[in-house]
Amino acid sequence: SGRRRIRPRVFLFSSQTLRMCSDRAPAEAFKDRIPVIDVSGLQDGDEAQRRRIGQEMFSAASHVGFFYVKGHGINDSVLSRARDVS
């Protein structure tokens, strides 16, 4: 049928790495492994800056699976409320 079965990469970190990080809070445990991307240039940046941010996001999502976002402009009180109700 022309379709290929693609196996997902479920485990990005070895079991040893996960054991070493299990004593810390998740954000603290992986902050040195998960990219932090400043997206502030998506609204007020030029085309080259938006393209660079898009490439960073694509690369992080493709190779790591996750990324932290900073410079999004969402008020801290909104983020706190979202955490409270989740």
PDB file of N, CA, C and O in Angstrom:
ATOM      1  N   SER A   1       0.812  -1.196   0.000  1.00  0.00           N
ATOM      2  CA  SER A   1       0.000   0.000   0.000  1.00  0.00           C
ATOM      3  C   SER A   1       0.856   1.261   0.000  1.00  0.00           C
ATOM      4  O   SER A   1       0.317   2.367  -0.028  1.00  0.00           O
ATOM      5  N   GLY A   2       2.180   1.116   0.031  1.00  0.00           N
ATOM      6  CA  GLY A   2       3.054   2.275   0.006  1.00  0.00           C
ATOM      7  C   GLY A   2       3.265   2.921   1.362  1.00  0.00           C
ATOM      8  O   GLY A   2       3.998   3.905   1.467  1.00  0.00           O
ATOM      9  N   ARG A   3       2.644   2.393   2.393  1.00  0.00           N
ATOM     10  CA  ARG A   3       2.795   2.967   3.738  1.00  0.00           C
ATOM     11  C   ARG A   3       3.922   2.271   4.465  1.00  0.00           C
ATOM     12  O   ARG A   3       4.146   1.070   4.312  1.00  0.00           O
ATOM     13  N   ARG A   4       4.619   3.050   5.254  1.00  0.00           N
ATOM     14  CA  ARG A   4       5.666   2.497   6.105  1.00  0.00           C
ATOM     15  C   ARG A   4       5.234   2.597   7.548  1.00  0.00           C
ATOM     16  O   ARG A   4       4.603   3.571   7.956  1.00  0.00           O
ATOM     17  N   ARG A   5       5.573   1.598   8.305  1.00  0.00           N
ATOM     18  CA  ARG A   5       5.304   1.664   9.733  1.00  0.00           C
ATOM     19  C   ARG A   5       6.495   2.343  10.401  1.00  0.00           C
ATOM     20  O   ARG A   5       7.636   1.910  10.239  1.00  0.00           O
ATOM     21  N   ILE A   6       6.229   3.393  11.140  1.00  0.00           N
ATOM     22  CA  ILE A   6       7.289   4.126  11.827  1.00  0.00           C
ATOM     23  C   ILE A   6       7.176   3.837  13.310  1.00  0.00           C
ATOM     24  O   ILE A   6       6.127   4.036  13.922  1.00  0.00           O
ATOM     25  N   ARG A   7       8.275   3.366  13.874  1.00  0.00           N
ATOM     26  CA  ARG A   7       8.284   3.080  15.316  1.00  0.00           C
ATOM     27  C   ARG A   7       8.597   4.364  16.076  1.00  0.00           C
ATOM     28  O   ARG A   7       9.612   5.007  15.808  1.00  0.00           O
ATOM     29  N   PRO A   8       7.746   4.742  17.010  1.00  0.00           N
ATOM     30  CA  PRO A   8       8.023   5.963  17.778  1.00  0.00           C
ATOM     31  C   PRO A   8       9.196   5.761  18.718  1.00  0.00           C
ATOM     32  O   PRO A   8       9.416   4.667  19.237  1.00  0.00           O
ATOM     33  N   ARG A   9       9.939   6.827  18.925  1.00  0.00           N
ATOM     34  CA  ARG A   9      11.020   6.802  19.910  1.00  0.00           C
ATOM     35  C   ARG A   9      10.424   7.248  21.237  1.00  0.00           C
ATOM     36  O   ARG A   9      10.298   8.442  21.508  1.00  0.00           O
ATOM     37  N   VAL A  10      10.064   6.283  22.047  1.00  0.00           N
ATOM     38  CA  VAL A  10       9.377   6.592  23.290  1.00  0.00           C
ATOM     39  C   VAL A  10      10.348   7.053  24.369  1.00  0.00           C
ATOM     40  O   VAL A  10      10.074   8.018  25.083  1.00  0.00           O
ATOM     41  N   PHE A  11      11.463   6.377  24.486  1.00  0.00           N
ATOM     42  CA  PHE A  11      12.403   6.695  25.554  1.00  0.00           C
ATOM     43  C   PHE A  11      13.574   7.485  25.000  1.00  0.00           C
ATOM     44  O   PHE A  11      14.406   6.954  24.265  1.00  0.00           O
ATOM     45  N   LEU A  12      13.629   8.761  25.360  1.00  0.00           N
ATOM     46  CA  LEU A  12      14.709   9.616  24.893  1.00  0.00           C
ATOM     47  C   LEU A  12      15.886   9.611  25.846  1.00  0.00           C
ATOM     48  O   LEU A  12      16.995   9.992  25.469  1.00  0.00           O
ATOM     49  N   PHE A  13      15.656   9.181  27.084  1.00  0.00           N
ATOM     50  CA  PHE A  13      16.706   9.150  28.079  1.00  0.00           C
ATOM     51  C   PHE A  13      16.898   7.712  28.547  1.00  0.00           C
ATOM     52  O   PHE A  13      15.937   6.948  28.636  1.00  0.00           O
ATOM     53  N   SER A  14      18.123   7.353  28.840  1.00  0.00           N
ATOM     54  CA  SER A  14      18.399   6.000  29.319  1.00  0.00           C
ATOM     55  C   SER A  14      17.798   5.808  30.704  1.00  0.00           C
ATOM     56  O   SER A  14      17.525   6.777  31.412  1.00  0.00           O
ATOM     57  N   SER A  15      17.594   4.555  31.084  1.00  0.00           N
ATOM     58  CA  SER A  15      17.041   4.281  32.413  1.00  0.00           C
ATOM     59  C   SER A  15      17.992   4.769  33.499  1.00  0.00           C
ATOM     60  O   SER A  15      17.540   5.171  34.572  1.00  0.00           O
ATOM     61  N   GLN A  16      19.294   4.744  33.245  1.00  0.00           N
ATOM     62  CA  GLN A  16      20.263   5.259  34.212  1.00  0.00           C
ATOM     63  C   GLN A  16      20.076   6.763  34.415  1.00  0.00           C
ATOM     64  O   GLN A  16      20.100   7.245  35.548  1.00  0.00           O
ATOM     65  N   THR A  17      19.892   7.495  33.335  1.00  0.00           N
ATOM     66  CA  THR A  17      19.668   8.938  33.434  1.00  0.00           C
ATOM     67  C   THR A  17      18.398   9.218  34.211  1.00  0.00           C
ATOM     68  O   THR A  17      18.372  10.114  35.055  1.00  0.00           O
ATOM     69  N   LEU A  18      17.344   8.462  33.939  1.00  0.00           N
ATOM     70  CA  LEU A  18      16.082   8.667  34.655  1.00  0.00           C
ATOM     71  C   LEU A  18      16.237   8.376  36.140  1.00  0.00           C
ATOM     72  O   LEU A  18      15.680   9.099  36.966  1.00  0.00           O
ATOM     73  N   ARG A  19      16.985   7.330  36.497  1.00  0.00           N
ATOM     74  CA  ARG A  19      17.208   7.025  37.915  1.00  0.00           C
ATOM     75  C   ARG A  19      17.975   8.153  38.592  1.00  0.00           C
ATOM     76  O   ARG A  19      17.652   8.530  39.718  1.00  0.00           O
ATOM     77  N   MET A  20      18.993   8.698  37.915  1.00  0.00           N
ATOM     78  CA  MET A  20      19.785   9.780  38.504  1.00  0.00           C
ATOM     79  C   MET A  20      18.933  11.013  38.741  1.00  0.00           C
ATOM     80  O   MET A  20      19.188  11.773  39.676  1.00  0.00           O
ATOM     81  N   CYS A  21      17.928  11.221  37.910  1.00  0.00           N
ATOM     82  CA  CYS A  21      17.104  12.422  38.005  1.00  0.00           C
ATOM     83  C   CYS A  21      15.852  12.231  38.851  1.00  0.00           C
ATOM     84  O   CYS A  21      15.133  13.198  39.104  1.00  0.00           O
ATOM     85  N   SER A  22      15.579  11.027  39.286  1.00  0.00           N
ATOM     86  CA  SER A  22      14.303  10.750  39.945  1.00  0.00           C
ATOM     87  C   SER A  22      14.143  11.445  41.288  1.00  0.00           C
ATOM     88  O   SER A  22      13.019  11.604  41.764  1.00  0.00           O
ATOM     89  N   ASP A  23      15.235  11.860  41.907  1.00  0.00           N
ATOM     90  CA  ASP A  23      15.151  12.526  43.204  1.00  0.00           C
ATOM     91  C   ASP A  23      14.846  14.012  43.085  1.00  0.00           C
ATOM     92  O   ASP A  23      14.571  14.661  44.094  1.00  0.00           O
ATOM     93  N   ARG A  24      14.886  14.556  41.900  1.00  0.00           N
ATOM     94  CA  ARG A  24      14.667  15.990  41.705  1.00  0.00           C
ATOM     95  C   ARG A  24      13.303  16.226  41.059  1.00  0.00           C
ATOM     96  O   ARG A  24      12.713  15.321  40.469  1.00  0.00           O
ATOM     97  N   ALA A  25      12.823  17.446  41.184  1.00  0.00           N
ATOM     98  CA  ALA A  25      11.579  17.824  40.512  1.00  0.00           C
ATOM     99  C   ALA A  25      11.797  17.713  39.004  1.00  0.00           C
ATOM    100  O   ALA A  25      12.908  17.955  38.532  1.00  0.00           O
ATOM    101  N   PRO A  26      10.758  17.350  38.230  1.00  0.00           N
ATOM    102  CA  PRO A  26      10.932  17.142  36.786  1.00  0.00           C
ATOM    103  C   PRO A  26      11.597  18.300  36.051  1.00  0.00           C
ATOM    104  O   PRO A  26      12.509  18.072  35.256  1.00  0.00           O
ATOM    105  N   ALA A  27      11.172  19.517  36.292  1.00  0.00           N
ATOM    106  CA  ALA A  27      11.760  20.654  35.583  1.00  0.00           C
ATOM    107  C   ALA A  27      13.237  20.798  35.933  1.00  0.00           C
ATOM    108  O   ALA A  27      14.056  21.081  35.059  1.00  0.00           O
ATOM    109  N   GLU A  28      13.575  20.611  37.179  1.00  0.00           N
ATOM    110  CA  GLU A  28      14.961  20.711  37.619  1.00  0.00           C
ATOM    111  C   GLU A  28      15.790  19.551  37.069  1.00  0.00           C
ATOM    112  O   GLU A  28      16.951  19.732  36.702  1.00  0.00           O
ATOM    113  N   ALA A  29      15.198  18.370  37.014  1.00  0.00           N
ATOM    114  CA  ALA A  29      15.926  17.178  36.584  1.00  0.00           C
ATOM    115  C   ALA A  29      16.374  17.259  35.136  1.00  0.00           C
ATOM    116  O   ALA A  29      17.459  16.787  34.799  1.00  0.00           O
ATOM    117  N   PHE A  30      15.562  17.847  34.281  1.00  0.00           N
ATOM    118  CA  PHE A  30      15.859  17.821  32.853  1.00  0.00           C
ATOM    119  C   PHE A  30      16.204  19.185  32.265  1.00  0.00           C
ATOM    120  O   PHE A  30      16.341  19.306  31.047  1.00  0.00           O
ATOM    121  N   LYS A  31      16.347  20.213  33.097  1.00  0.00           N
ATOM    122  CA  LYS A  31      16.578  21.545  32.544  1.00  0.00           C
ATOM    123  C   LYS A  31      17.872  21.641  31.754  1.00  0.00           C
ATOM    124  O   LYS A  31      17.997  22.491  30.873  1.00  0.00           O
ATOM    125  N   ASP A  32      18.836  20.780  32.056  1.00  0.00           N
ATOM    126  CA  ASP A  32      20.079  20.805  31.298  1.00  0.00           C
ATOM    127  C   ASP A  32      19.987  19.985  30.018  1.00  0.00           C
ATOM    128  O   ASP A  32      20.932  19.973  29.229  1.00  0.00           O
ATOM    129  N   ARG A  33      18.873  19.301  29.795  1.00  0.00           N
ATOM    130  CA  ARG A  33      18.703  18.471  28.618  1.00  0.00           C
ATOM    131  C   ARG A  33      17.590  18.981  27.697  1.00  0.00           C
ATOM    132  O   ARG A  33      17.577  18.654  26.511  1.00  0.00           O
ATOM    133  N   ILE A  34      16.671  19.765  28.221  1.00  0.00           N
ATOM    134  CA  ILE A  34      15.554  20.269  27.418  1.00  0.00           C
ATOM    135  C   ILE A  34      15.882  21.699  26.985  1.00  0.00           C
ATOM    136  O   ILE A  34      16.157  22.552  27.829  1.00  0.00           O
ATOM    137  N   PRO A  35      15.854  21.963  25.691  1.00  0.00           N
ATOM    138  CA  PRO A  35      16.185  23.307  25.203  1.00  0.00           C
ATOM    139  C   PRO A  35      15.209  24.369  25.714  1.00  0.00           C
ATOM    140  O   PRO A  35      14.025  24.096  25.911  1.00  0.00           O
ATOM    141  N   VAL A  36      15.720  25.569  25.922  1.00  0.00           N
ATOM    142  CA  VAL A  36      14.908  26.723  26.281  1.00  0.00           C
ATOM    143  C   VAL A  36      14.915  27.652  25.070  1.00  0.00           C
ATOM    144  O   VAL A  36      15.974  28.097  24.627  1.00  0.00           O
ATOM    145  N   ILE A  37      13.731  27.941  24.542  1.00  0.00           N
ATOM    146  CA  ILE A  37      13.628  28.749  23.328  1.00  0.00           C
ATOM    147  C   ILE A  37      12.902  30.047  23.634  1.00  0.00           C
ATOM    148  O   ILE A  37      11.784  30.041  24.151  1.00  0.00           O
ATOM    149  N   ASP A  38      13.543  31.149  23.314  1.00  0.00           N
ATOM    150  CA  ASP A  38      12.952  32.470  23.503  1.00  0.00           C
ATOM    151  C   ASP A  38      12.107  32.782  22.267  1.00  0.00           C
ATOM    152  O   ASP A  38      12.634  32.939  21.165  1.00  0.00           O
ATOM    153  N   VAL A  39      10.786  32.869  22.466  1.00  0.00           N
ATOM    154  CA  VAL A  39       9.875  33.085  21.338  1.00  0.00           C
ATOM    155  C   VAL A  39       9.427  34.544  21.215  1.00  0.00           C
ATOM    156  O   VAL A  39       8.510  34.846  20.451  1.00  0.00           O
ATOM    157  N   SER A  40      10.064  35.444  21.959  1.00  0.00           N
ATOM    158  CA  SER A  40       9.637  36.842  21.923  1.00  0.00           C
ATOM    159  C   SER A  40       9.737  37.441  20.524  1.00  0.00           C
ATOM    160  O   SER A  40       8.991  38.366  20.202  1.00  0.00           O
ATOM    161  N   GLY A  41      10.624  36.945  19.701  1.00  0.00           N
ATOM    162  CA  GLY A  41      10.775  37.468  18.354  1.00  0.00           C
ATOM    163  C   GLY A  41       9.709  37.026  17.378  1.00  0.00           C
ATOM    164  O   GLY A  41       9.697  37.487  16.236  1.00  0.00           O
ATOM    165  N   LEU A  42       8.803  36.138  17.794  1.00  0.00           N
ATOM    166  CA  LEU A  42       7.748  35.697  16.879  1.00  0.00           C
ATOM    167  C   LEU A  42       6.773  36.819  16.569  1.00  0.00           C
ATOM    168  O   LEU A  42       6.232  36.883  15.464  1.00  0.00           O
ATOM    169  N   GLN A  43       6.543  37.704  17.527  1.00  0.00           N
ATOM    170  CA  GLN A  43       5.599  38.798  17.287  1.00  0.00           C
ATOM    171  C   GLN A  43       6.278  40.065  16.799  1.00  0.00           C
ATOM    172  O   GLN A  43       5.771  40.743  15.905  1.00  0.00           O
ATOM    173  N   ASP A  44       7.427  40.388  17.386  1.00  0.00           N
ATOM    174  CA  ASP A  44       8.032  41.666  17.036  1.00  0.00           C
ATOM    175  C   ASP A  44       9.348  41.539  16.273  1.00  0.00           C
ATOM    176  O   ASP A  44      10.034  42.537  16.049  1.00  0.00           O
ATOM    177  N   GLY A  45       9.700  40.337  15.878  1.00  0.00           N
ATOM    178  CA  GLY A  45      10.950  40.142  15.157  1.00  0.00           C
ATOM    179  C   GLY A  45      10.773  40.203  13.652  1.00  0.00           C
ATOM    180  O   GLY A  45       9.654  40.238  13.139  1.00  0.00           O
ATOM    181  N   ASP A  46      11.887  40.216  12.963  1.00  0.00           N
ATOM    182  CA  ASP A  46      11.836  40.212  11.508  1.00  0.00           C
ATOM    183  C   ASP A  46      11.701  38.771  11.006  1.00  0.00           C
ATOM    184  O   ASP A  46      11.696  37.824  11.791  1.00  0.00           O
ATOM    185  N   GLU A  47      11.594  38.629   9.707  1.00  0.00           N
ATOM    186  CA  GLU A  47      11.369  37.300   9.133  1.00  0.00           C
ATOM    187  C   GLU A  47      12.512  36.338   9.454  1.00  0.00           C
ATOM    188  O   GLU A  47      12.266  35.167   9.741  1.00  0.00           O
ATOM    189  N   ALA A  48      13.748  36.813   9.410  1.00  0.00           N
ATOM    190  CA  ALA A  48      14.894  35.948   9.709  1.00  0.00           C
ATOM    191  C   ALA A  48      14.842  35.441  11.147  1.00  0.00           C
ATOM    192  O   ALA A  48      15.158  34.282  11.416  1.00  0.00           O
ATOM    193  N   GLN A  49      14.442  36.310  12.063  1.00  0.00           N
ATOM    194  CA  GLN A  49      14.342  35.920  13.467  1.00  0.00           C
ATOM    195  C   GLN A  49      13.217  34.894  13.658  1.00  0.00           C
ATOM    196  O   GLN A  49      13.388  33.910  14.376  1.00  0.00           O
ATOM    197  N   ARG A  50      12.083  35.124  13.023  1.00  0.00           N
ATOM    198  CA  ARG A  50      10.975  34.157  13.121  1.00  0.00           C
ATOM    199  C   ARG A  50      11.382  32.811  12.536  1.00  0.00           C
ATOM    200  O   ARG A  50      11.038  31.763  13.084  1.00  0.00           O
ATOM    201  N   ARG A  51      12.106  32.835  11.436  1.00  0.00           N
ATOM    202  CA  ARG A  51      12.563  31.591  10.812  1.00  0.00           C
ATOM    203  C   ARG A  51      13.518  30.840  11.745  1.00  0.00           C
ATOM    204  O   ARG A  51      13.430  29.619  11.882  1.00  0.00           O
ATOM    205  N   ARG A  52      14.438  31.586  12.389  1.00  0.00           N
ATOM    206  CA  ARG A  52      15.389  30.967  13.317  1.00  0.00           C
ATOM    207  C   ARG A  52      14.665  30.321  14.495  1.00  0.00           C
ATOM    208  O   ARG A  52      15.004  29.211  14.905  1.00  0.00           O
ATOM    209  N   ILE A  53      13.672  31.017  15.035  1.00  0.00           N
ATOM    210  CA  ILE A  53      12.904  30.475  16.158  1.00  0.00           C
ATOM    211  C   ILE A  53      12.155  29.220  15.722  1.00  0.00           C
ATOM    212  O   ILE A  53      12.117  28.228  16.448  1.00  0.00           O
ATOM    213  N   GLY A  54      11.567  29.270  14.543  1.00  0.00           N
ATOM    214  CA  GLY A  54      10.872  28.093  14.015  1.00  0.00           C
ATOM    215  C   GLY A  54      11.809  26.914  13.841  1.00  0.00           C
ATOM    216  O   GLY A  54      11.437  25.778  14.132  1.00  0.00           O
ATOM    217  N   GLN A  55      13.018  27.170  13.370  1.00  0.00           N
ATOM    218  CA  GLN A  55      14.001  26.096  13.196  1.00  0.00           C
ATOM    219  C   GLN A  55      14.422  25.526  14.543  1.00  0.00           C
ATOM    220  O   GLN A  55      14.595  24.315  14.680  1.00  0.00           O
ATOM    221  N   GLU A  56      14.589  26.394  15.538  1.00  0.00           N
ATOM    222  CA  GLU A  56      14.933  25.929  16.886  1.00  0.00           C
ATOM    223  C   GLU A  56      13.821  25.045  17.449  1.00  0.00           C
ATOM    224  O   GLU A  56      14.090  23.992  18.027  1.00  0.00           O
ATOM    225  N   MET A  57      12.577  25.478  17.279  1.00  0.00           N
ATOM    226  CA  MET A  57      11.441  24.701  17.784  1.00  0.00           C
ATOM    227  C   MET A  57      11.348  23.351  17.068  1.00  0.00           C
ATOM    228  O   MET A  57      11.134  22.321  17.708  1.00  0.00           O
ATOM    229  N   PHE A  58      11.508  23.356  15.758  1.00  0.00           N
ATOM    230  CA  PHE A  58      11.452  22.115  14.987  1.00  0.00           C
ATOM    231  C   PHE A  58      12.554  21.156  15.424  1.00  0.00           C
ATOM    232  O   PHE A  58      12.312  19.966  15.629  1.00  0.00           O
ATOM    233  N   SER A  59      13.770  21.689  15.566  1.00  0.00           N
ATOM    234  CA  SER A  59      14.899  20.852  15.964  1.00  0.00           C
ATOM    235  C   SER A  59      14.687  20.261  17.358  1.00  0.00           C
ATOM    236  O   SER A  59      14.918  19.072  17.577  1.00  0.00           O
ATOM    237  N   ALA A  60      14.246  21.099  18.299  1.00  0.00           N
ATOM    238  CA  ALA A  60      14.018  20.613  19.665  1.00  0.00           C
ATOM    239  C   ALA A  60      12.920  19.555  19.692  1.00  0.00           C
ATOM    240  O   ALA A  60      13.064  18.528  20.355  1.00  0.00           O
ATOM    241  N   ALA A  61      11.835  19.798  18.984  1.00  0.00           N
ATOM    242  CA  ALA A  61      10.733  18.843  18.968  1.00  0.00           C
ATOM    243  C   ALA A  61      11.144  17.546  18.281  1.00  0.00           C
ATOM    244  O   ALA A  61      10.721  16.466  18.691  1.00  0.00           O
ATOM    245  N   SER A  62      11.957  17.645  17.250  1.00  0.00           N
ATOM    246  CA  SER A  62      12.378  16.462  16.495  1.00  0.00           C
ATOM    247  C   SER A  62      13.422  15.632  17.227  1.00  0.00           C
ATOM    248  O   SER A  62      13.379  14.402  17.189  1.00  0.00           O
ATOM    249  N   HIS A  63      14.360  16.299  17.893  1.00  0.00           N
ATOM    250  CA  HIS A  63      15.476  15.583  18.496  1.00  0.00           C
ATOM    251  C   HIS A  63      15.328  15.310  19.981  1.00  0.00           C
ATOM    252  O   HIS A  63      15.817  14.296  20.478  1.00  0.00           O
ATOM    253  N   VAL A  64      14.662  16.197  20.687  1.00  0.00           N
ATOM    254  CA  VAL A  64      14.501  16.029  22.133  1.00  0.00           C
ATOM    255  C   VAL A  64      13.075  15.607  22.471  1.00  0.00           C
ATOM    256  O   VAL A  64      12.856  14.778  23.355  1.00  0.00           O
ATOM    257  N   GLY A  65      12.116  16.180  21.766  1.00  0.00           N
ATOM    258  CA  GLY A  65      10.716  15.854  22.022  1.00  0.00           C
ATOM    259  C   GLY A  65       9.992  16.907  22.831  1.00  0.00           C
ATOM    260  O   GLY A  65       8.762  16.931  22.862  1.00  0.00           O
ATOM    261  N   PHE A  66      10.740  17.778  23.485  1.00  0.00           N
ATOM    262  CA  PHE A  66      10.158  18.822  24.332  1.00  0.00           C
ATOM    263  C   PHE A  66      11.039  20.051  24.258  1.00  0.00           C
ATOM    264  O   PHE A  66      12.193  19.982  23.835  1.00  0.00           O
ATOM    265  N   PHE A  67      10.478  21.189  24.677  1.00  0.00           N
ATOM    266  CA  PHE A  67      11.286  22.388  24.867  1.00  0.00           C
ATOM    267  C   PHE A  67      10.543  23.327  25.798  1.00  0.00           C
ATOM    268  O   PHE A  67       9.313  23.342  25.852  1.00  0.00           O
ATOM    269  N   TYR A  68      11.325  24.111  26.530  1.00  0.00           N
ATOM    270  CA  TYR A  68      10.769  25.155  27.375  1.00  0.00           C
ATOM    271  C   TYR A  68      10.631  26.412  26.527  1.00  0.00           C
ATOM    272  O   TYR A  68      11.436  26.654  25.627  1.00  0.00           O
ATOM    273  N   VAL A  69       9.611  27.208  26.816  1.00  0.00           N
ATOM    274  CA  VAL A  69       9.383  28.452  26.095  1.00  0.00           C
ATOM    275  C   VAL A  69       9.535  29.611  27.067  1.00  0.00           C
ATOM    276  O   VAL A  69       8.964  29.607  28.157  1.00  0.00           O
ATOM    277  N   LYS A  70      10.323  30.610  26.649  1.00  0.00           N
ATOM    278  CA  LYS A  70      10.405  31.849  27.424  1.00  0.00           C
ATOM    279  C   LYS A  70      10.146  32.997  26.470  1.00  0.00           C
ATOM    280  O   LYS A  70      10.238  32.840  25.252  1.00  0.00           O
ATOM    281  N   GLY A  71       9.823  34.148  27.026  1.00  0.00           N
ATOM    282  CA  GLY A  71       9.547  35.311  26.202  1.00  0.00           C
ATOM    283  C   GLY A  71       8.189  35.256  25.528  1.00  0.00           C
ATOM    284  O   GLY A  71       7.968  35.918  24.514  1.00  0.00           O
ATOM    285  N   HIS A  72       7.273  34.464  26.090  1.00  0.00           N
ATOM    286  CA  HIS A  72       5.945  34.278  25.487  1.00  0.00           C
ATOM    287  C   HIS A  72       4.979  35.406  25.825  1.00  0.00           C
ATOM    288  O   HIS A  72       3.967  35.577  25.146  1.00  0.00           O
ATOM    289  N   GLY A  73       5.279  36.175  26.866  1.00  0.00           N
ATOM    290  CA  GLY A  73       4.437  37.307  27.219  1.00  0.00           C
ATOM    291  C   GLY A  73       3.208  36.961  28.043  1.00  0.00           C
ATOM    292  O   GLY A  73       2.373  37.829  28.296  1.00  0.00           O
ATOM    293  N   ILE A  74       3.081  35.706  28.467  1.00  0.00           N
ATOM    294  CA  ILE A  74       1.936  35.321  29.299  1.00  0.00           C
ATOM    295  C   ILE A  74       2.224  35.739  30.736  1.00  0.00           C
ATOM    296  O   ILE A  74       3.275  35.412  31.287  1.00  0.00           O
ATOM    297  N   ASN A  75       1.293  36.456  31.332  1.00  0.00           N
ATOM    298  CA  ASN A  75       1.442  36.972  32.682  1.00  0.00           C
ATOM    299  C   ASN A  75       1.633  35.831  33.677  1.00  0.00           C
ATOM    300  O   ASN A  75       0.994  34.785  33.563  1.00  0.00           O
ATOM    301  N   ASP A  76       2.521  36.042  34.658  1.00  0.00           N
ATOM    302  CA  ASP A  76       2.791  35.028  35.676  1.00  0.00           C
ATOM    303  C   ASP A  76       1.541  34.618  36.448  1.00  0.00           C
ATOM    304  O   ASP A  76       1.413  33.457  36.834  1.00  0.00           O
ATOM    305  N   SER A  77       0.621  35.546  36.679  1.00  0.00           N
ATOM    306  CA  SER A  77      -0.598  35.203  37.422  1.00  0.00           C
ATOM    307  C   SER A  77      -1.461  34.227  36.612  1.00  0.00           C
ATOM    308  O   SER A  77      -2.111  33.354  37.188  1.00  0.00           O
ATOM    309  N   VAL A  78      -1.472  34.367  35.303  1.00  0.00           N
ATOM    310  CA  VAL A  78      -2.213  33.427  34.456  1.00  0.00           C
ATOM    311  C   VAL A  78      -1.576  32.043  34.522  1.00  0.00           C
ATOM    312  O   VAL A  78      -2.279  31.037  34.620  1.00  0.00           O
ATOM    313  N   LEU A  79      -0.257  31.992  34.469  1.00  0.00           N
ATOM    314  CA  LEU A  79       0.438  30.703  34.548  1.00  0.00           C
ATOM    315  C   LEU A  79       0.212  30.037  35.915  1.00  0.00           C
ATOM    316  O   LEU A  79       0.011  28.825  35.996  1.00  0.00           O
ATOM    317  N   SER A  80       0.248  30.836  36.977  1.00  0.00           N
ATOM    318  CA  SER A  80       0.003  30.295  38.311  1.00  0.00           C
ATOM    319  C   SER A  80      -1.406  29.736  38.430  1.00  0.00           C
ATOM    320  O   SER A  80      -1.610  28.661  38.995  1.00  0.00           O
ATOM    321  N   ARG A  81      -2.355  30.453  37.907  1.00  0.00           N
ATOM    322  CA  ARG A  81      -3.755  29.984  37.956  1.00  0.00           C
ATOM    323  C   ARG A  81      -3.918  28.699  37.151  1.00  0.00           C
ATOM    324  O   ARG A  81      -4.639  27.795  37.573  1.00  0.00           O
ATOM    325  N   ALA A  82      -3.268  28.609  36.016  1.00  0.00           N
ATOM    326  CA  ALA A  82      -3.346  27.391  35.200  1.00  0.00           C
ATOM    327  C   ALA A  82      -2.773  26.207  35.963  1.00  0.00           C
ATOM    328  O   ALA A  82      -3.336  25.113  35.927  1.00  0.00           O
ATOM    329  N   ARG A  83      -1.642  26.419  36.662  1.00  0.00           N
ATOM    330  CA  ARG A  83      -1.066  25.333  37.469  1.00  0.00           C
ATOM    331  C   ARG A  83      -2.011  24.950  38.611  1.00  0.00           C
ATOM    332  O   ARG A  83      -2.165  23.770  38.927  1.00  0.00           O
ATOM    333  N   ASP A  84      -2.633  25.940  39.219  1.00  0.00           N
ATOM    334  CA  ASP A  84      -3.541  25.678  40.340  1.00  0.00           C
ATOM    335  C   ASP A  84      -4.735  24.822  39.945  1.00  0.00           C
ATOM    336  O   ASP A  84      -5.165  23.962  40.713  1.00  0.00           O
ATOM    337  N   VAL A  85      -5.261  25.049  38.773  1.00  0.00           N
ATOM    338  CA  VAL A  85      -6.472  24.315  38.369  1.00  0.00           C
ATOM    339  C   VAL A  85      -6.165  23.028  37.617  1.00  0.00           C
ATOM    340  O   VAL A  85      -7.077  22.265  37.300  1.00  0.00           O
ATOM    341  N   SER A  86      -4.905  22.782  37.331  1.00  0.00           N
ATOM    342  CA  SER A  86      -4.574  21.545  36.605  1.00  0.00           C
ATOM    343  C   SER A  86      -4.359  20.379  37.544  1.00  0.00           C
ATOM    344  O   SER A  86      -4.074  19.269  37.095  1.00  0.00           O
TER     345      SER A  86
END
